[in-house]
Amino acid sequence: MSRLDGTIGALLLGAALLGGLSVALPDWMIFLATIIIAKALVVLGLLILWRTGLMSFGQALFYGVGGYAVGLAQLSFGLRDAFLLVGTGVVLAALVALVLGFLLARYRDIFFAMLSLAFSMILYGTLVKSATLGSTDGFAILQPHFLGYAPGGAAAKRDLFLLTLALAAVAAALTHRYLASPLGALATAIRDNEIRVEYLGYSVKRAIHASYVIAAALAGAGGALVALAVGHIDPDSTYWTSSGEFVFVTILSGAGSVLAPFLGSALFEILRAYAADAAPYSWQMILGVCLLLMILFLPQGVWSLFQRPARRRVRRTATP
C-alpha cells in the first residue's frame, strides 16, 4: 500500500474508532475531543503554510471569523443547522483570506507573519469596540440542529462531536491529496528557492495565495465548530494569544504528515487540562516546562517519533 493510501486509511480507521468509542465516553471527554479536533483543523491549515516556508501569526483572524459567522447567522437569519453554520464560517473565512491574500502573497518571512498578526488585531479591536457584537462579552450561541433533527443535552454534544470528526477526516484527506498534487508539491520548492519555481513557469504568488485561502477555510471551520461546542463567542478568539497557541501547536506537532496536527493538538489540550486541574494557579508554568522539554528533545515535533523507525529501515536497506 502506498504512503498516500496509508495516510488516508489511518484517517478513516482513526475516525471510525473514535466514532465507535464516543458511545461509551463521558460528556466531558466528548467535549474535550471536539475542541481538540476542531482546533487541529486550524493547525492543519498552518501546516500547509509552514511547508511553503511561511508562518501566519494571525490565524486567529479566520478562527474568530468562523466563530462570529456562526453567531451572526443565528442572530440575523435564525440559522440553526450545524452544516449550514459551519459552511457559513468556512465560506466567510475563505472570502476574507481571498481579499487579504492579494496583499500578503507579496511578502515573506517576518513581514508575512507580522502583517497577518496586524489584520487579526484590527479585527480584535473592532470587535471590542462594537456594542452590536457584544463588545468584550461576546454573545451566546444556541445549540445547533442536524438536518432537521434537534437533539438536546448529551445527545447534542455527541452529535456535534461526530460531525466534527467526520469533517476533520474529510478535510485532512483532502489536504493530503492537495499536498500530493502539483500545486501542493510546489510548497517545498517555493520554500527552498522560489526564483527557480518562477523560471519553471509557475506563479509563486498564486500558489501562496491558494495555500493562504485553504488555511483560512480550515481555520474558519475550526472556529465555527468550537463556537458550537462552547456555546459562546467573544473577541478573545481573535487575540494574538490565540494565534500564538496555534503556532505553538504547529511547531509541537511537526510538518511530516496531516495526522500530526491532531496528535499535537491532543497532546497540548490534554496536558493543559490536567495541568490546570493539578495546579490552578501555576498551570501555565507546568505547561511551559513540559512543552519546553518536548521542543528540546523533539525539535522536529512529536511526529518525528513515527518517522525515525522508517528512516532507520531506509538506512538499513541502503547499506550493502
N, C-alpha and C positions, 0 to 999 in steps of 0.2 A: 504494500500500500504506500502511495506517495505521501510526502510530508503534507501536501495540501489536504488530501483526503483525511489524513490522520488528525490534523488540527480540527477540521470540521466534525469529524467523528467524535473527538473528545468533547467538543462543544455540545453536540447532540446528546451524548451519553451523560455528561455532567448536568445538563438541563433536565433530562428525564429523571435522573436520580434525585435531584433536588426537588423536582415537582412531586415525585412519589413520597419523599420524606416529609413534605410540608404538611401532610395529613396528621403526622404524629408530633410535629414540633409545637412548642408553646407559642403564645401570641407574641411575646417579647422577642423570641428568636425569628419569627416571621417578619416582624417589623425591622429588626436589625439586618436581616438578609436582604430585605427590599432596599434599604438605604445603601448597603454595600454594593449591590448590583447596579443600582441607579447611578451612584457616583462613579462606579467603574466605567460607565459609558463616557463620562467626561474625560477620564484618564485615557480611554481608548482613542478619543479624538486627539489628545495631546501626543499620544504615541505616533500618530501619523505625522504631526508637525515635527516631532523630535527626529524622526528618521530623515526628514528633509534638512535637518540642521538648524531648526528654529524651535523656540520655546515661547509660548504665549503666557505672560504674567497677568493677563486679563481675561482668562477663560470664564471667570465668574460672571462676566457680562452676559454671555449666552446662557449660562446656567440660571441666572436671575431672570433673563427674558423668558425662558421656558416656564419658570415658576409663575411669573406675573401674567403670562399669557393664559395660563390655566385659571387664575383668579379673575382676570378681567373677562374672560369668556363666560365664566359662570355669572358674574355680576351684570354684565351688559347684555348678554344674549341668552342667559339661562341654560347654557350647555351643561349637561351632567354626564354625558357618555365619556368614559375614560379614553376610548380610542380617538374620538374627536378632539378631546382636550390635549392629549399627548401630541396628536398630529398638528394641532394649532401651535403648540410650543416649538415643535421641530421646524415648521414652515417659517414662523416668525423669526426664530434664531438664524435660520439659513438666509433669510432675506436681509437681515441686518448685516450678516457677515458678507453677503454678496456686495453690498454697498461699501462697507468699510474695506473690503479686500482690494478694491481698486487702488487704495492708498497704501495699505500695509504690504501688499505684494511687491512694492518698490524697495522695501527696507529689509535689512538683515541684522542678525546678531542682537546686540543690546538695544538697537533702535527699534526693531520689531517688538521686542519684549516690552519696552517702556511705552511705546505707542499703544499697544494692546491694553496695558495697565491703565493708561490715561483715559481711554474710552470707557473702561469699566468704572473708574472713579467718577467720571462725568455722569454716568447713569446712577451711581450711588447717590451723588449729590442731588440729582433731580428727584429721586425717589424720596429722599429725606425731607426735601422742601415741599413735596406735593401732598397737600391735605387730602386730595381726591383719592390718592393711592394709599392712604393710611399713614403717611409720614413714617416716623421711626417704628410705629407699632405694626405696620402692615395690616393685613386683614385675613380673616379665616376663609378656609376653602372647604366646601361641602363634600361629603362622601360621594364618590362617583357611581354611575351606573355602568353596566356592561351589556351593551346592545339590547337595552330594554329591561335587563334583569337588575334589580336593585336590592342586593343583599345588605345586611346590617351586622354590626358588631364584628365578631371574629371572622365570619364568612367574608365580609368585605375586605378585610386585611389579607386574607388568604388568596382571594381572587385577584387583588391588586399585585400580590407577590407573583402569582402565576403569570399575569400579564407582563410584569417587569422581567421575569425570567425568560419568557418567550421573545419579547422584543430585544433583550440583550443578546440572546443566542443568534437571532437573525442578524442583528447589527454587527456582531463580531464575525459571523460567517461572511457577510457582505464586505466588511472591512478587510478580511483576509483575502478575499477574491480581488478586491481593489489593489491591495499591496502587491499581489502577484501579477496584475495587469501591466501593460506597457506604461501607462500613466503612473501607476503606483511604483513601478520599478525605477522611475526617474528620481525618486526621492533620494536614494543613496548617491546617485550620480550628481544630483544638484548639491548635496551636502559636500561631496568631495571636490567637484570642480564644475561650477555652473557655466563657465565660459565654454568648456568643451561641449556641454549639453546644447548651448546655443549654436555652436558650429555644426552640430548634427541635425539642426533644423527644428529643434523643439523650443517652445516658448517656456522659459523658466517662470516668468510671471504668471502665466496661465496655470501652470502646474501647481505653483504655490497658492494661487487664488483658489483652485479647486480643493486642495487639501485644507485650506482655511475654512471654506464653506462646509465641507464634510465634518470637520472637527466641531464647528459651531452647531451643526444639526445634532450631532451626538450629545453635545453639552445641553442643548435645548431639551432633548428627550430626557436626559438625566435630571434636569431641573424640574421638569413637569412631573416626573414620577415621584421625586422626593416631596414636592409640594402636595401631591395627592396623598402620599403616605403620612406626612406630618400633619396635614390639615391646616397649614398656615404658611404664609409667605411674608417676608419682611426684607428691608434693604440690606441686611447683613449678608444675604446670599450673594450680593454683588460686590461686597467689600474686598479689599486686597488680600485679607487673611484667607478668604475662601479660595482665591486664585492660588495663593501660596500653598495651601493644603493640597490642591490638585497637582501642582508642580512637584511637590514633595513626594506624593504617592507615585507619580510617574517615574521619578528617579529611583524610588524604592522598588518599583516593580521591574524595571528594565524594559528594553525595547525588542526583546528577542522573539516575542510571539503575541498574538492578540489575546491569548489566555493570561498573559502576565498582569494586565490591569486588574483583572478580577481577583487574582491571588494577592496582589499588593493592596488593593482596597480592603479585602477581607482581613489581612494582617493588620493594617492600620486601624480599622474601625474596632476590631476585637481588642486589640491592645489598648486603645483609648478607652473603651468601655470598662475593661477590667481595671485599668489604672485609676480611672475616676471613681470606681466603686471602692477600691482599696485605700486610696488617699484623696479624698475630695478636695483638699486644699493644696496639694502638691503634685497632682497627677500630671501636670504639664512637664515637670522636671523628670518624672519617671518615664514618661513617654519620650521625651527628648533624649535621655540617656540610652534607652533601648534602641531607638532609631539611629542614634549616632553610632552605636556598636555595629548595627547592621550595615550601615554605609561603609564603615571602616573595613569590615571583613568581607562584605559583598559589594564592592564598588560597581559591579555591573548589574546590580539589582538581584532580587530573590530568584528571578527566573534563571539566572546563571547556574543555580544549583541543578537544574534539569538539563542544562546544556553541557555541563562538564563531562558526564558519562558518555555522551555522544562524541565529544571531541576526543576522549581517550580511545574510543573504538576506532575513530578515523585514524588516529596516530598509529595504533597497533596494526591496522590494515595496511597503512602506507609503509610501515617498517618491513624491509625484506627479511 
